[in-house]
């Protein structure tokens, strides 16, 4: 999906994150930056509370680039998110999902694999 990453709703006052969500965000963002040339722009629980919606954007896209608004939305199950937040590691299945989905986004940012 391309276009602006826009939060559609906020389930908590002032958009606060729990300590577990903070760990989850940091792990996903660090992994995306290190391995895929992307960053985690947004993360929020879906309305049903069973998944997290993630929005990734490419790093190092110039303001003049037609790809400056490129992003990729992904979803991960709440159970996977909790495991990542607690262990501070990504399961192989999550790494594979990120690799598959972020490959084209990284290329849109002008960085080849």
Biopython code that builds the backbone (N, CA, C, O; Angstrom):
import numpy as np
from Bio.PDB.StructureBuilder import StructureBuilder

atoms = [
    (1, "UNK", "N", (0.848, -1.164, 0.000)),
    (1, "UNK", "CA", (0.000, 0.000, 0.000)),
    (1, "UNK", "C", (0.897, 1.230, 0.000)),
    (1, "UNK", "O", (1.877, 1.282, 0.742)),
    (2, "UNK", "N", (0.583, 2.180, -0.792)),
    (2, "UNK", "CA", (1.325, 3.428, -0.771)),
    (2, "UNK", "C", (0.403, 4.528, -0.314)),
    (2, "UNK", "O", (-0.816, 4.363, -0.271)),
    (3, "UNK", "N", (0.992, 5.643, 0.023)),
    (3, "UNK", "CA", (0.210, 6.767, 0.514)),
    (3, "UNK", "C", (0.650, 7.114, 1.909)),
    (3, "UNK", "O", (1.509, 6.445, 2.482)),
    (4, "UNK", "N", (0.071, 8.149, 2.456)),
    (4, "UNK", "CA", (0.452, 8.599, 3.781)),
    (4, "UNK", "C", (0.029, 7.631, 4.856)),
    (4, "UNK", "O", (-1.059, 7.059, 4.797)),
    (5, "UNK", "N", (0.880, 7.448, 5.830)),
    (5, "UNK", "CA", (0.534, 6.638, 6.987)),
    (5, "UNK", "C", (-0.230, 7.537, 7.936)),
    (5, "UNK", "O", (0.329, 8.482, 8.494)),
    (6, "UNK", "N", (-1.473, 7.252, 8.113)),
    (6, "UNK", "CA", (-2.319, 8.093, 8.935)),
    (6, "UNK", "C", (-3.031, 7.237, 9.962)),
    (6, "UNK", "O", (-3.688, 6.255, 9.618)),
    (7, "UNK", "N", (-2.900, 7.608, 11.213)),
    (7, "UNK", "CA", (-3.586, 6.876, 12.267)),
    (7, "UNK", "C", (-5.082, 7.110, 12.122)),
    (7, "UNK", "O", (-5.534, 8.254, 12.073)),
    (8, "UNK", "N", (-5.831, 6.053, 12.054)),
    (8, "UNK", "CA", (-7.261, 6.150, 11.839)),
    (8, "UNK", "C", (-8.037, 6.350, 13.140)),
    (8, "UNK", "O", (-9.137, 6.901, 13.139)),
    (9, "UNK", "N", (-7.465, 5.906, 14.220)),
    (9, "UNK", "CA", (-8.123, 6.020, 15.508)),
    (9, "UNK", "C", (-7.067, 5.853, 16.590)),
    (9, "UNK", "O", (-5.964, 5.379, 16.319)),
    (10, "UNK", "N", (-7.394, 6.231, 17.777)),
    (10, "UNK", "CA", (-6.471, 6.122, 18.894)),
    (10, "UNK", "C", (-7.227, 5.477, 20.034)),
    (10, "UNK", "O", (-8.282, 5.968, 20.437)),
    (11, "UNK", "N", (-6.705, 4.388, 20.556)),
    (11, "UNK", "CA", (-7.423, 3.645, 21.582)),
    (11, "UNK", "C", (-7.063, 4.081, 22.996)),
    (11, "UNK", "O", (-7.705, 3.651, 23.954)),
    (12, "UNK", "N", (-6.046, 4.930, 23.141)),
    (12, "UNK", "CA", (-5.628, 5.360, 24.475)),
    (12, "UNK", "C", (-5.509, 6.876, 24.531)),
    (12, "UNK", "O", (-5.317, 7.534, 23.509)),
    (13, "UNK", "N", (-5.625, 7.417, 25.728)),
    (13, "UNK", "CA", (-5.453, 8.868, 25.862)),
    (13, "UNK", "C", (-4.062, 9.303, 25.421)),
    (13, "UNK", "O", (-3.066, 8.676, 25.782)),
    (14, "UNK", "N", (-3.996, 10.354, 24.656)),
    (14, "UNK", "CA", (-2.732, 10.950, 24.215)),
    (14, "UNK", "C", (-1.824, 9.995, 23.445)),
    (14, "UNK", "O", (-0.627, 10.253, 23.323)),
    (15, "UNK", "N", (-2.366, 8.907, 22.928)),
    (15, "UNK", "CA", (-1.576, 7.980, 22.123)),
    (15, "UNK", "C", (-0.465, 7.297, 22.887)),
    (15, "UNK", "O", (0.541, 6.929, 22.280)),
    (16, "UNK", "N", (-0.595, 7.112, 24.177)),
    (16, "UNK", "CA", (0.455, 6.504, 24.990)),
    (16, "UNK", "C", (0.631, 5.029, 24.661)),
    (16, "UNK", "O", (-0.306, 4.354, 24.235)),
    (17, "UNK", "N", (1.858, 4.540, 24.869)),
    (17, "UNK", "CA", (2.153, 3.125, 24.663)),
    (17, "UNK", "C", (2.497, 2.492, 26.004)),
    (17, "UNK", "O", (3.023, 3.150, 26.902)),
    (18, "UNK", "N", (2.195, 1.219, 26.122)),
    (18, "UNK", "CA", (2.594, 0.465, 27.307)),
    (18, "UNK", "C", (4.085, 0.163, 27.205)),
    (18, "UNK", "O", (4.656, 0.281, 26.121)),
    (19, "UNK", "N", (4.727, -0.222, 28.302)),
    (19, "UNK", "CA", (6.142, -0.605, 28.228)),
    (19, "UNK", "C", (6.384, -1.747, 27.228)),
    (19, "UNK", "O", (7.394, -1.749, 26.525)),
    (20, "UNK", "N", (5.468, -2.705, 27.165)),
    (20, "UNK", "CA", (5.596, -3.804, 26.214)),
    (20, "UNK", "C", (5.519, -3.296, 24.774)),
    (20, "UNK", "O", (6.278, -3.746, 23.915)),
    (21, "UNK", "N", (4.616, -2.373, 24.514)),
    (21, "UNK", "CA", (4.505, -1.795, 23.174)),
    (21, "UNK", "C", (5.752, -0.988, 22.810)),
    (21, "UNK", "O", (6.180, -0.986, 21.656)),
    (22, "UNK", "N", (6.321, -0.316, 23.780)),
    (22, "UNK", "CA", (7.554, 0.432, 23.537)),
    (22, "UNK", "C", (8.670, -0.517, 23.124)),
    (22, "UNK", "O", (9.405, -0.234, 22.178)),
    (23, "UNK", "N", (8.801, -1.636, 23.822)),
    (23, "UNK", "CA", (9.810, -2.651, 23.461)),
    (23, "UNK", "C", (9.543, -3.197, 22.068)),
    (23, "UNK", "O", (10.467, -3.347, 21.269)),
    (24, "UNK", "N", (8.290, -3.493, 21.775)),
    (24, "UNK", "CA", (7.899, -4.012, 20.464)),
    (24, "UNK", "C", (8.283, -3.021, 19.374)),
    (24, "UNK", "O", (8.875, -3.401, 18.364)),
    (25, "UNK", "N", (7.945, -1.751, 19.579)),
    (25, "UNK", "CA", (8.256, -0.719, 18.593)),
    (25, "UNK", "C", (9.763, -0.647, 18.357)),
    (25, "UNK", "O", (10.211, -0.604, 17.211)),
    (26, "UNK", "N", (10.536, -0.634, 19.425)),
    (26, "UNK", "CA", (11.996, -0.523, 19.310)),
    (26, "UNK", "C", (12.593, -1.708, 18.567)),
    (26, "UNK", "O", (13.461, -1.524, 17.713)),
    (27, "UNK", "N", (12.146, -2.917, 18.875)),
    (27, "UNK", "CA", (12.673, -4.114, 18.215)),
    (27, "UNK", "C", (12.345, -4.087, 16.720)),
    (27, "UNK", "O", (13.219, -4.323, 15.886)),
    (28, "UNK", "N", (11.090, -3.800, 16.384)),
    (28, "UNK", "CA", (10.687, -3.771, 14.976)),
    (28, "UNK", "C", (11.393, -2.653, 14.210)),
    (28, "UNK", "O", (11.848, -2.865, 13.086)),
    (29, "UNK", "N", (11.486, -1.477, 14.804)),
    (29, "UNK", "CA", (12.133, -0.347, 14.148)),
    (29, "UNK", "C", (13.623, -0.624, 13.930)),
    (29, "UNK", "O", (14.136, -0.395, 12.835)),
    (30, "UNK", "N", (14.313, -1.105, 14.944)),
    (30, "UNK", "CA", (15.742, -1.419, 14.808)),
    (30, "UNK", "C", (15.985, -2.473, 13.735)),
    (30, "UNK", "O", (16.915, -2.350, 12.937)),
    (31, "UNK", "N", (15.153, -3.505, 13.715)),
    (31, "UNK", "CA", (15.308, -4.562, 12.713)),
    (31, "UNK", "C", (15.066, -4.017, 11.302)),
    (31, "UNK", "O", (15.834, -4.303, 10.384)),
    (32, "UNK", "N", (14.012, -3.243, 11.135)),
    (32, "UNK", "CA", (13.682, -2.690, 9.812)),
    (32, "UNK", "C", (14.787, -1.762, 9.317)),
    (32, "UNK", "O", (15.137, -1.793, 8.137)),
    (33, "UNK", "N", (15.333, -0.948, 10.193)),
    (33, "UNK", "CA", (16.417, -0.036, 9.810)),
    (33, "UNK", "C", (17.689, -0.796, 9.441)),
    (33, "UNK", "O", (18.323, -0.506, 8.427)),
    (34, "UNK", "N", (18.047, -1.756, 10.262)),
    (34, "UNK", "CA", (19.294, -2.499, 10.080)),
    (34, "UNK", "C", (19.258, -3.410, 8.865)),
    (34, "UNK", "O", (20.239, -3.484, 8.125)),
    (35, "UNK", "N", (18.166, -4.093, 8.649)),
    (35, "UNK", "CA", (18.100, -5.126, 7.620)),
    (35, "UNK", "C", (17.373, -4.735, 6.342)),
    (35, "UNK", "O", (17.558, -5.374, 5.307)),
    (36, "UNK", "N", (16.547, -3.695, 6.401)),
    (36, "UNK", "CA", (15.711, -3.397, 5.238)),
    (36, "UNK", "C", (15.709, -1.934, 4.800)),
    (36, "UNK", "O", (14.988, -1.584, 3.866)),
    (37, "UNK", "N", (16.481, -1.083, 5.436)),
    (37, "UNK", "CA", (16.529, 0.320, 5.041)),
    (37, "UNK", "C", (15.198, 1.024, 5.189)),
    (37, "UNK", "O", (14.883, 1.933, 4.422)),
    (38, "UNK", "N", (14.412, 0.607, 6.177)),
    (38, "UNK", "CA", (13.092, 1.178, 6.437)),
    (38, "UNK", "C", (12.991, 1.524, 7.916)),
    (38, "UNK", "O", (13.827, 1.106, 8.717)),
    (39, "UNK", "N", (11.965, 2.288, 8.274)),
    (39, "UNK", "CA", (11.717, 2.552, 9.685)),
    (39, "UNK", "C", (10.238, 2.367, 9.978)),
    (39, "UNK", "O", (9.391, 2.473, 9.092)),
    (40, "UNK", "N", (9.950, 2.090, 11.237)),
    (40, "UNK", "CA", (8.566, 1.923, 11.678)),
    (40, "UNK", "C", (8.006, 3.302, 11.977)),
    (40, "UNK", "O", (8.418, 3.947, 12.940)),
    (41, "UNK", "N", (7.069, 3.756, 11.156)),
    (41, "UNK", "CA", (6.496, 5.091, 11.296)),
    (41, "UNK", "C", (5.325, 5.112, 12.272)),
    (41, "UNK", "O", (5.138, 6.087, 13.001)),
    (42, "UNK", "N", (4.543, 4.050, 12.288)),
    (42, "UNK", "CA", (3.364, 3.984, 13.154)),
    (42, "UNK", "C", (3.137, 2.565, 13.621)),
    (42, "UNK", "O", (3.501, 1.604, 12.942)),
    (43, "UNK", "N", (2.531, 2.447, 14.787)),
    (43, "UNK", "CA", (2.138, 1.148, 15.320)),
    (43, "UNK", "C", (0.952, 1.379, 16.238)),
    (43, "UNK", "O", (1.011, 2.211, 17.144)),
    (44, "UNK", "N", (-0.126, 0.641, 16.004)),
    (44, "UNK", "CA", (-1.292, 0.781, 16.869)),
    (44, "UNK", "C", (-2.116, -0.497, 16.812)),
    (44, "UNK", "O", (-2.091, -1.207, 15.807)),
    (45, "UNK", "N", (-2.856, -0.800, 17.896)),
    (45, "UNK", "CA", (-3.716, -1.985, 17.894)),
    (45, "UNK", "C", (-4.918, -1.762, 16.988)),
    (45, "UNK", "O", (-5.412, -0.642, 16.858)),
    (46, "UNK", "N", (-5.381, -2.841, 16.364)),
    (46, "UNK", "CA", (-6.583, -2.718, 15.545)),
    (46, "UNK", "C", (-7.797, -2.546, 16.461)),
    (46, "UNK", "O", (-7.692, -2.679, 17.680)),
    (47, "UNK", "N", (-8.921, -2.255, 15.869)),
    (47, "UNK", "CA", (-10.132, -1.983, 16.660)),
    (47, "UNK", "C", (-10.566, -3.171, 17.505)),
    (47, "UNK", "O", (-11.120, -2.994, 18.590)),
    (48, "UNK", "N", (-10.316, -4.379, 17.016)),
    (48, "UNK", "CA", (-10.725, -5.582, 17.743)),
    (48, "UNK", "C", (-9.725, -5.979, 18.827)),
    (48, "UNK", "O", (-10.037, -6.797, 19.693)),
    (49, "UNK", "N", (-8.537, -5.406, 18.781)),
    (49, "UNK", "CA", (-7.524, -5.718, 19.785)),
    (49, "UNK", "C", (-6.867, -7.070, 19.601)),
    (49, "UNK", "O", (-6.335, -7.634, 20.557)),
    (50, "UNK", "N", (-6.896, -7.604, 18.374)),
    (50, "UNK", "CA", (-6.287, -8.919, 18.133)),
    (50, "UNK", "C", (-5.023, -8.838, 17.275)),
    (50, "UNK", "O", (-4.310, -9.828, 17.117)),
    (51, "UNK", "N", (-4.753, -7.658, 16.727)),
    (51, "UNK", "CA", (-3.575, -7.460, 15.898)),
    (51, "UNK", "C", (-3.016, -6.060, 16.126)),
    (51, "UNK", "O", (-3.697, -5.168, 16.632)),
    (52, "UNK", "N", (-1.755, -5.897, 15.736)),
    (52, "UNK", "CA", (-1.165, -4.573, 15.664)),
    (52, "UNK", "C", (-1.011, -4.215, 14.200)),
    (52, "UNK", "O", (-0.609, -5.043, 13.382)),
    (53, "UNK", "N", (-1.332, -2.983, 13.883)),
    (53, "UNK", "CA", (-1.142, -2.446, 12.537)),
    (53, "UNK", "C", (0.182, -1.684, 12.558)),
    (53, "UNK", "O", (0.413, -0.833, 13.418)),
    (54, "UNK", "N", (1.042, -2.005, 11.598)),
    (54, "UNK", "CA", (2.366, -1.399, 11.511)),
    (54, "UNK", "C", (2.484, -0.654, 10.193)),
    (54, "UNK", "O", (2.013, -1.142, 9.166)),
    (55, "UNK", "N", (3.094, 0.505, 10.203)),
    (55, "UNK", "CA", (3.338, 1.266, 8.987)),
    (55, "UNK", "C", (4.836, 1.523, 8.868)),
    (55, "UNK", "O", (5.429, 2.174, 9.728)),
    (56, "UNK", "N", (5.441, 1.015, 7.811)),
    (56, "UNK", "CA", (6.866, 1.196, 7.558)),
    (56, "UNK", "C", (7.066, 2.142, 6.388)),
    (56, "UNK", "O", (6.272, 2.165, 5.448)),
    (57, "UNK", "N", (8.144, 2.928, 6.457)),
    (57, "UNK", "CA", (8.533, 3.848, 5.391)),
    (57, "UNK", "C", (10.014, 3.641, 5.084)),
    (57, "UNK", "O", (10.776, 3.219, 5.954)),
    (58, "UNK", "N", (10.424, 3.938, 3.848)),
    (58, "UNK", "CA", (11.846, 3.822, 3.520)),
    (58, "UNK", "C", (12.659, 4.950, 4.172)),
    (58, "UNK", "O", (12.176, 6.071, 4.333)),
    (59, "UNK", "N", (13.883, 4.629, 4.534)),
    (59, "UNK", "CA", (14.822, 5.614, 5.069)),
    (59, "UNK", "C", (15.493, 6.306, 3.887)),
    (59, "UNK", "O", (15.600, 5.730, 2.805)),
    (60, "UNK", "N", (15.934, 7.513, 4.090)),
    (60, "UNK", "CA", (16.738, 8.236, 3.096)),
    (60, "UNK", "C", (16.014, 8.482, 1.772)),
    (60, "UNK", "O", (16.606, 8.292, 0.710)),
    (61, "UNK", "N", (14.776, 8.891, 1.813)),
    (61, "UNK", "CA", (14.058, 9.287, 0.607)),
    (61, "UNK", "C", (14.064, 10.808, 0.562)),
    (61, "UNK", "O", (13.685, 11.468, 1.529)),
    (62, "UNK", "N", (14.490, 11.351, -0.549)),
    (62, "UNK", "CA", (14.576, 12.810, -0.640)),
    (62, "UNK", "C", (13.180, 13.429, -0.722)),
    (62, "UNK", "O", (12.216, 12.781, -1.130)),
    (63, "UNK", "N", (13.100, 14.680, -0.330)),
    (63, "UNK", "CA", (11.822, 15.403, -0.348)),
    (63, "UNK", "C", (11.280, 15.557, -1.761)),
    (63, "UNK", "O", (10.073, 15.716, -1.947)),
    (64, "UNK", "N", (12.150, 15.511, -2.752)),
    (64, "UNK", "CA", (11.737, 15.677, -4.146)),
    (64, "UNK", "C", (11.304, 14.358, -4.796)),
    (64, "UNK", "O", (10.718, 14.362, -5.879)),
    (65, "UNK", "N", (11.586, 13.261, -4.154)),
    (65, "UNK", "CA", (11.303, 11.946, -4.728)),
    (65, "UNK", "C", (9.794, 11.688, -4.820)),
    (65, "UNK", "O", (9.023, 12.082, -3.945)),
    (66, "UNK", "N", (9.406, 11.025, -5.891)),
    (66, "UNK", "CA", (8.001, 10.620, -6.026)),
    (66, "UNK", "C", (7.656, 9.514, -5.025)),
    (66, "UNK", "O", (6.480, 9.224, -4.804)),
    (67, "UNK", "N", (8.667, 8.901, -4.425)),
    (67, "UNK", "CA", (8.455, 7.828, -3.445)),
    (67, "UNK", "C", (8.445, 8.324, -2.000)),
    (67, "UNK", "O", (8.430, 7.520, -1.068)),
    (68, "UNK", "N", (8.454, 9.645, -1.810)),
    (68, "UNK", "CA", (8.563, 10.180, -0.454)),
    (68, "UNK", "C", (7.371, 9.829, 0.433)),
    (68, "UNK", "O", (7.476, 9.892, 1.658)),
    (69, "UNK", "N", (6.250, 9.465, -0.162)),
    (69, "UNK", "CA", (5.078, 9.084, 0.627)),
    (69, "UNK", "C", (4.845, 7.571, 0.643)),
    (69, "UNK", "O", (3.818, 7.103, 1.135)),
    (70, "UNK", "N", (5.787, 6.824, 0.113)),
    (70, "UNK", "CA", (5.637, 5.365, 0.083)),
    (70, "UNK", "C", (5.614, 4.803, 1.493)),
    (70, "UNK", "O", (6.354, 5.249, 2.369)),
    (71, "UNK", "N", (4.767, 3.834, 1.693)),
    (71, "UNK", "CA", (4.738, 3.129, 2.972)),
    (71, "UNK", "C", (4.138, 1.745, 2.754)),
    (71, "UNK", "O", (3.529, 1.471, 1.720)),
    (72, "UNK", "N", (4.319, 0.901, 3.723)),
    (72, "UNK", "CA", (3.763, -0.443, 3.662)),
    (72, "UNK", "C", (3.113, -0.736, 5.005)),
    (72, "UNK", "O", (3.756, -0.649, 6.051)),
    (73, "UNK", "N", (1.834, -1.083, 4.967)),
    (73, "UNK", "CA", (1.110, -1.476, 6.165)),
    (73, "UNK", "C", (1.195, -2.992, 6.320)),
    (73, "UNK", "O", (1.005, -3.735, 5.357)),
    (74, "UNK", "N", (1.478, -3.435, 7.523)),
    (74, "UNK", "CA", (1.501, -4.855, 7.862)),
    (74, "UNK", "C", (0.706, -5.049, 9.141)),
    (74, "UNK", "O", (0.464, -4.109, 9.898)),
    (75, "UNK", "N", (0.313, -6.274, 9.357)),
    (75, "UNK", "CA", (-0.375, -6.627, 10.603)),
    (75, "UNK", "C", (0.338, -7.809, 11.236)),
    (75, "UNK", "O", (0.771, -8.735, 10.550)),
    (76, "UNK", "N", (0.450, -7.761, 12.561)),
    (76, "UNK", "CA", (0.970, -8.926, 13.276)),
    (76, "UNK", "C", (0.007, -9.244, 14.413)),
    (76, "UNK", "O", (-0.608, -8.357, 15.004)),
    (77, "UNK", "N", (-0.099, -10.515, 14.693)),
    (77, "UNK", "CA", (-1.017, -10.977, 15.728)),
    (77, "UNK", "C", (-0.571, -10.463, 17.100)),
    (77, "UNK", "O", (0.621, -10.291, 17.354)),
    (78, "UNK", "N", (-1.528, -10.227, 17.958)),
    (78, "UNK", "CA", (-1.256, -9.750, 19.302)),
    (78, "UNK", "C", (-0.311, -10.706, 20.039)),
    (78, "UNK", "O", (0.585, -10.260, 20.755)),
    (79, "UNK", "N", (-0.505, -12.000, 19.868)),
    (79, "UNK", "CA", (0.356, -12.975, 20.540)),
    (79, "UNK", "C", (1.806, -12.863, 20.062)),
    (79, "UNK", "O", (2.733, -12.962, 20.866)),
    (80, "UNK", "N", (2.003, -12.656, 18.752)),
    (80, "UNK", "CA", (3.358, -12.451, 18.226)),
    (80, "UNK", "C", (3.950, -11.155, 18.768)),
    (80, "UNK", "O", (5.124, -11.108, 19.136)),
    (81, "UNK", "N", (3.135, -10.103, 18.816)),
    (81, "UNK", "CA", (3.593, -8.809, 19.314)),
    (81, "UNK", "C", (4.015, -8.913, 20.777)),
    (81, "UNK", "O", (5.039, -8.355, 21.171)),
    (82, "UNK", "N", (3.241, -9.616, 21.567)),
    (82, "UNK", "CA", (3.575, -9.783, 22.980)),
    (82, "UNK", "C", (4.879, -10.556, 23.143)),
    (82, "UNK", "O", (5.704, -10.213, 23.990)),
    (83, "UNK", "N", (5.067, -11.593, 22.339)),
    (83, "UNK", "CA", (6.300, -12.382, 22.412)),
    (83, "UNK", "C", (7.515, -11.536, 22.040)),
    (83, "UNK", "O", (8.559, -11.636, 22.686)),
    (84, "UNK", "N", (7.390, -10.707, 21.009)),
    (84, "UNK", "CA", (8.491, -9.835, 20.596)),
    (84, "UNK", "C", (8.804, -8.834, 21.709)),
    (84, "UNK", "O", (9.969, -8.621, 22.045)),
    (85, "UNK", "N", (7.785, -8.232, 22.268)),
    (85, "UNK", "CA", (7.978, -7.253, 23.326)),
    (85, "UNK", "C", (8.613, -7.833, 24.570)),
    (85, "UNK", "O", (9.404, -7.166, 25.237)),
    (86, "UNK", "N", (8.273, -9.074, 24.888)),
    (86, "UNK", "CA", (8.810, -9.715, 26.086)),
    (86, "UNK", "C", (10.231, -10.235, 25.880)),
    (86, "UNK", "O", (11.078, -10.102, 26.764)),
    (87, "UNK", "N", (10.491, -10.825, 24.721)),
    (87, "UNK", "CA", (11.798, -11.452, 24.488)),
    (87, "UNK", "C", (12.800, -10.522, 23.807)),
    (87, "UNK", "O", (14.002, -10.786, 23.810)),
    (88, "UNK", "N", (12.304, -9.445, 23.231)),
    (88, "UNK", "CA", (13.126, -8.483, 22.483)),
    (88, "UNK", "C", (13.829, -9.146, 21.291)),
    (88, "UNK", "O", (14.915, -8.732, 20.886)),
    (89, "UNK", "N", (13.190, -10.177, 20.743)),
    (89, "UNK", "CA", (13.697, -10.851, 19.552)),
    (89, "UNK", "C", (12.544, -11.121, 18.598)),
    (89, "UNK", "O", (11.383, -11.192, 19.001)),
    (90, "UNK", "N", (12.892, -11.270, 17.325)),
    (90, "UNK", "CA", (11.886, -11.574, 16.309)),
    (90, "UNK", "C", (11.950, -13.047, 15.944)),
    (90, "UNK", "O", (13.026, -13.598, 15.716)),
    (91, "UNK", "N", (10.802, -13.665, 15.892)),
    (91, "UNK", "CA", (10.721, -15.055, 15.430)),
    (91, "UNK", "C", (11.056, -15.100, 13.947)),
    (91, "UNK", "O", (10.889, -14.109, 13.236)),
    (92, "UNK", "N", (11.525, -16.245, 13.485)),
    (92, "UNK", "CA", (11.881, -16.413, 12.071)),
    (92, "UNK", "C", (10.702, -16.079, 11.163)),
    (92, "UNK", "O", (10.895, -15.500, 10.093)),
    (93, "UNK", "N", (9.496, -16.431, 11.568)),
    (93, "UNK", "CA", (8.317, -16.158, 10.732)),
    (93, "UNK", "C", (8.081, -14.652, 10.576)),
    (93, "UNK", "O", (7.658, -14.203, 9.511)),
    (94, "UNK", "N", (8.346, -13.881, 11.611)),
    (94, "UNK", "CA", (8.184, -12.423, 11.533)),
    (94, "UNK", "C", (9.284, -11.824, 10.659)),
    (94, "UNK", "O", (9.019, -10.931, 9.855)),
    (95, "UNK", "N", (10.511, -12.309, 10.812)),
    (95, "UNK", "CA", (11.614, -11.837, 9.959)),
    (95, "UNK", "C", (11.313, -12.109, 8.489)),
    (95, "UNK", "O", (11.568, -11.269, 7.626)),
    (96, "UNK", "N", (10.770, -13.285, 8.219)),
    (96, "UNK", "CA", (10.423, -13.646, 6.841)),
    (96, "UNK", "C", (9.326, -12.725, 6.298)),
    (96, "UNK", "O", (9.407, -12.263, 5.160)),
    (97, "UNK", "N", (8.318, -12.466, 7.102)),
    (97, "UNK", "CA", (7.222, -11.585, 6.691)),
    (97, "UNK", "C", (7.744, -10.179, 6.407)),
    (97, "UNK", "O", (7.400, -9.581, 5.388)),
    (98, "UNK", "N", (8.569, -9.657, 7.303)),
    (98, "UNK", "CA", (9.131, -8.322, 7.102)),
    (98, "UNK", "C", (10.006, -8.286, 5.855)),
    (98, "UNK", "O", (9.932, -7.343, 5.067)),
    (99, "UNK", "N", (10.830, -9.307, 5.677)),
    (99, "UNK", "CA", (11.695, -9.359, 4.501)),
    (99, "UNK", "C", (10.895, -9.344, 3.217)),
    (99, "UNK", "O", (11.228, -8.620, 2.278)),
    (100, "UNK", "N", (9.859, -10.129, 3.175)),
    (100, "UNK", "CA", (9.021, -10.218, 1.980)),
    (100, "UNK", "C", (8.312, -8.890, 1.700)),
    (100, "UNK", "O", (8.304, -8.418, 0.563)),
    (101, "UNK", "N", (7.727, -8.296, 2.720)),
    (101, "UNK", "CA", (6.921, -7.092, 2.542)),
    (101, "UNK", "C", (7.749, -5.819, 2.372)),
    (101, "UNK", "O", (7.338, -4.904, 1.658)),
    (102, "UNK", "N", (8.904, -5.756, 3.020)),
    (102, "UNK", "CA", (9.693, -4.528, 2.982)),
    (102, "UNK", "C", (10.681, -4.475, 1.824)),
    (102, "UNK", "O", (11.280, -3.430, 1.568)),
    (103, "UNK", "N", (10.853, -5.577, 1.132)),
    (103, "UNK", "CA", (11.782, -5.621, -0.004)),
    (103, "UNK", "C", (11.443, -4.552, -1.039)),
    (103, "UNK", "O", (12.314, -3.774, -1.428)),
    (104, "UNK", "N", (10.207, -4.504, -1.483)),
    (104, "UNK", "CA", (9.820, -3.536, -2.512)),
    (104, "UNK", "C", (9.802, -2.112, -1.968)),
    (104, "UNK", "O", (10.058, -1.165, -2.712)),
    (105, "UNK", "N", (9.508, -1.951, -0.702)),
    (105, "UNK", "CA", (9.501, -0.617, -0.107)),
    (105, "UNK", "C", (10.915, -0.048, -0.063)),
    (105, "UNK", "O", (11.117, 1.134, -0.340)),
    (106, "UNK", "N", (11.867, -0.860, 0.273)),
    (106, "UNK", "CA", (13.262, -0.408, 0.301)),
    (106, "UNK", "C", (13.703, 0.023, -1.087)),
    (106, "UNK", "O", (14.393, 1.031, -1.241)),
    (107, "UNK", "N", (13.309, -0.732, -2.086)),
    (107, "UNK", "CA", (13.670, -0.379, -3.461)),
    (107, "UNK", "C", (13.010, 0.936, -3.867)),
    (107, "UNK", "O", (13.592, 1.716, -4.621)),
    (108, "UNK", "N", (11.809, 1.183, -3.374)),
    (108, "UNK", "CA", (11.127, 2.439, -3.693)),
    (108, "UNK", "C", (11.892, 3.623, -3.109)),
    (108, "UNK", "O", (11.849, 4.727, -3.651)),
    (109, "UNK", "N", (12.580, 3.391, -2.017)),
    (109, "UNK", "CA", (13.358, 4.445, -1.397)),
    (109, "UNK", "C", (14.683, 4.689, -2.088)),
    (109, "UNK", "O", (15.481, 5.506, -1.628)),
    (110, "UNK", "N", (14.928, 3.994, -3.182)),
    (110, "UNK", "CA", (16.137, 4.224, -3.959)),
    (110, "UNK", "C", (17.326, 3.398, -3.512)),
    (110, "UNK", "O", (18.452, 3.630, -3.952)),
    (111, "UNK", "N", (17.080, 2.438, -2.641)),
    (111, "UNK", "CA", (18.174, 1.608, -2.162)),
    (111, "UNK", "C", (17.967, 0.194, -2.664)),
    (111, "UNK", "O", (16.911, -0.401, -2.446)),
    (112, "UNK", "N", (18.945, -0.331, -3.319)),
    (112, "UNK", "CA", (18.810, -1.699, -3.845)),
    (112, "UNK", "C", (19.327, -2.682, -2.823)),
    (112, "UNK", "O", (20.124, -2.339, -1.950)),
    (113, "UNK", "N", (18.858, -3.912, -2.945)),
    (113, "UNK", "CA", (19.339, -4.951, -2.059)),
    (113, "UNK", "C", (20.633, -5.428, -2.584)),
    (113, "UNK", "O", (21.247, -6.320, -1.997)),
]
sb = StructureBuilder()
sb.init_structure("model")
sb.init_model(0)
sb.init_chain("A")
sb.init_seg("    ")
for serial, (resi, resn, name, xyz) in enumerate(atoms, 1):
    if name == "N":
        sb.init_residue(resn, " ", resi, " ")
    sb.init_atom(name, np.array(xyz, "f"), 0.0, 1.0, " ", f" {name:<3s}", serial, name[0])
structure = sb.get_structure()
